[in-house]
Amino acid sequence: MKRPRYKQQTGNTWVRVPVSISPAHVHLTPAVIEQLFCDGYRLHEKFRLLQPTQYSAKESITLIGPHGRLEKVPIVGPPRSANQVELSQRDAHCLGIEAPARRSGDLEGTPGILIEGPRARVLLESGVIRALRHVHMSPLDAAGLGVKDQDRMEVSTERHVRRILFRDVLIRVSADYRLELHLDTDDGTAVGLHSGDSVILRKSAVLQPAASAAASPDA
């Protein structure tokens, strides 16, 4: 993959970042996957995501909340050590769930939900969140921008005529990551972005990380 080029302009470092709009999806443990499908069940890859270790599975599930249900919700593999359901605010409202905005893996005190598969229904006691806006990047990307994991940065449109989109975007750094901005469907619609678009990520607006529990490396 071609490496991004980091630019200097009036003392600020910036880089162009591809956008991925994430619809409602779930990350599940092997045990819950077996409960939903069958004993010893393994997910089948539908297509790879830009993040090298992740894929969208052929399998999907139904989410059932107090006020409604969402069908054909994709499972993102591989299986994880904890169950996590990622919704937009609109999705959460339709289901009747108060989903907090959290970093991936920060699940303490989050609401649960009923999940339905072809074999059974499984009640998750917790794990429902609205994922914070975040950018995945490798350690090399982070070094090029002069940032570290859990920093916050600014996202804008073009560098010449700046239209600020988001000022408080979480940075996630791992050797398994590739440079990509993740937004939910509500955020993408609000600013008119689609998967495959690109935006400018700026070092100039790095903020301190929020004081909360450490996020999971599975993010």
C-alpha positions in Angstrom: 0.0 0.0 0.0 1.3 3.4 -0.9 2.4 5.4 2.2 0.7 8.7 3.0 2.7 11.9 2.6 2.7 14.2 5.6 2.6 17.9 4.6 3.9 21.0 6.5 2.0 24.2 6.1 2.4 27.3 8.3 3.9 25.0 11.0 1.0 22.5 11.0 1.3 18.8 9.9 -1.6 17.3 7.9 -2.4 14.2 5.9 -5.2 13.1 3.7 -7.3 10.3 5.2 -9.8 7.9 3.6 -13.3 7.8 5.1 -15.3 4.7 6.1 -18.9 5.1 7.1 -19.8 2.3 9.5 -23.5 1.2 9.7 -24.8 -0.7 12.8 -22.7 -3.8 13.3 -21.6 -6.2 16.0 -18.4 -7.9 17.3 -19.1 -11.2 19.0 -17.3 -13.8 21.1 -16.9 -17.4 19.9 -19.3 -18.5 22.6 -22.1 -16.2 21.5 -21.5 -17.1 17.9 -22.0 -20.7 18.7 -25.2 -19.9 20.6 -26.6 -18.0 17.7 -25.6 -20.4 14.9 -24.4 -23.8 16.0 -21.8 -25.6 18.1 -18.3 -25.1 16.7 -19.5 -22.5 14.2 -17.0 -20.4 12.4 -17.8 -17.1 10.6 -17.4 -17.0 6.8 -15.7 -14.0 5.3 -17.7 -11.9 2.9 -15.1 -9.2 2.2 -12.0 -7.8 3.8 -12.1 -4.3 5.4 -9.3 -1.8 5.1 -8.1 -2.7 8.5 -6.0 -5.8 7.7 -7.2 -8.1 10.5 -10.9 -7.4 10.1 -13.6 -8.6 7.7 -17.3 -8.3 7.2 -18.9 -11.8 7.7 -21.5 -13.4 5.5 -23.5 -14.0 8.6 -25.8 -11.3 10.1 -28.1 -11.1 13.2 -31.2 -9.2 14.4 -31.0 -6.7 17.2 -34.1 -6.5 19.4 -34.7 -3.6 21.7 -37.6 -2.3 23.9 -39.1 -0.3 21.0 -38.1 -2.1 17.8 -35.7 -4.3 15.9 -32.9 -4.0 13.4 -32.6 -6.9 10.9 -29.6 -8.1 8.9 -27.0 -6.4 11.1 -23.6 -7.5 9.9 -21.1 -9.3 12.1 -17.5 -8.0 11.9 -14.8 -10.6 12.4 -12.7 -12.1 13.7 -14.4 -13.0 17.0 -13.4 -10.9 20.0 -12.9 -11.4 23.7 -16.0 -9.2 24.5 -19.3 -8.7 22.8 -19.8 -5.2 21.4 -22.8 -3.6 19.5 -22.1 -0.4 17.6 -25.1 1.8 16.8 -25.7 5.3 15.5 -27.9 7.6 17.6 -30.8 7.0 15.1 -30.4 3.2 15.4 -30.4 3.5 19.2 -33.5 5.6 19.2 -35.3 3.2 16.9 -34.4 0.3 19.3 -35.3 2.3 22.4 -31.8 2.0 23.9 -29.8 4.8 25.5 -26.4 3.9 24.0 -23.5 6.0 25.4 -20.7 7.4 23.1 -17.6 5.4 24.0 -14.3 4.2 22.7 -14.3 0.7 21.3 -13.7 -1.7 24.2 -14.8 0.8 26.9 -18.0 -1.2 27.8 -18.3 -0.8 31.6 -21.8 0.4 32.5 -23.2 0.1 29.0 -26.7 -1.3 28.3 -27.4 -4.7 26.9 -29.6 -6.0 24.1 -31.3 -9.1 22.8 -29.6 -10.7 19.7 -31.4 -13.1 17.4 -29.7 -15.6 15.2 -30.9 -18.6 13.2 -30.5 -21.0 16.2 -31.5 -18.9 19.2 -31.8 -15.6 20.9 -29.0 -14.4 23.2 -29.4 -11.6 25.8 -26.2 -9.5 26.1 -26.0 -7.9 29.6 -23.9 -5.0 28.3 -21.9 -3.9 25.3 -24.1 -1.4 23.3 -22.3 1.8 22.4 -22.2 4.7 19.9 -18.6 4.5 18.8 -16.7 7.8 19.2 -15.4 9.3 15.9 -11.9 7.9 15.5 -9.0 7.5 13.1 -7.1 4.2 12.8 -3.3 4.6 12.1 -0.1 2.6 12.3 2.8 3.6 14.6 4.5 4.9 11.5 1.5 7.2 10.7 1.5 8.4 14.3 5.2 9.2 14.1 4.7 11.1 10.9 2.0 13.3 12.5 3.6 13.6 15.9 0.7 12.0 17.8 0.1 9.0 20.1 -2.7 6.6 20.8 -5.7 8.3 22.5 -4.8 11.8 21.3 -7.5 13.9 19.7 -7.2 15.7 16.4 -9.1 17.9 13.9 -10.8 16.8 10.7 -11.5 19.3 7.9 -12.2 19.3 4.2 -9.6 20.8 1.9 -6.5 22.4 3.2 -6.9 25.7 1.3 -10.5 26.6 2.1 -10.9 24.9 5.4 -14.4 23.8 6.5 -14.0 22.2 9.9 -16.0 18.9 10.2 -14.9 17.5 13.6 -12.6 19.0 16.2 -12.4 16.1 18.7 -11.5 12.9 16.8 -9.9 10.1 18.7 -6.6 8.6 17.5 -6.2 4.8 17.7 -2.7 3.5 17.0 -1.7 -0.1 16.4 0.7 -2.1 14.2 -2.5 -3.8 12.8 -4.1 -0.6 11.7 -4.2 1.3 8.4 -4.9 5.1 8.1 -8.7 5.5 8.0 -11.4 7.7 9.5 -14.4 5.8 11.0 -17.7 7.6 11.3 -21.2 6.2 12.0 -24.0 6.8 9.6 -25.4 9.8 11.5 -22.1 11.6 11.4 -21.5 10.8 7.8 -24.9 12.1 6.8 -24.5 15.3 8.9 -21.4 16.4 7.0 -22.2 14.8 3.7 -19.4 12.2 3.7 -19.5 8.7 2.2 -17.2 5.7 2.3 -14.4 6.3 -0.1 -14.3 10.1 0.4 -11.2 11.7 1.9 -10.6 14.4 4.5 -7.7 16.3 6.0 -6.4 15.3 9.4 -4.4 18.0 11.2 -1.8 17.8 13.9 -2.4 21.5 14.8 -5.5 20.6 16.9 -4.1 17.7 18.9 -6.0 17.6 22.3 -5.3 15.6 25.4 -7.0 12.2 25.7 -10.1 12.0 27.7 -9.8 10.7 31.3 -11.6 7.4 31.1 -10.9 3.7 31.1 -8.4 2.3 28.6 -9.9 1.0 25.4 -9.5 -2.5 24.1 -6.8 -3.3 21.6 -9.5 -4.9 19.5 -10.9 -1.4 18.6 
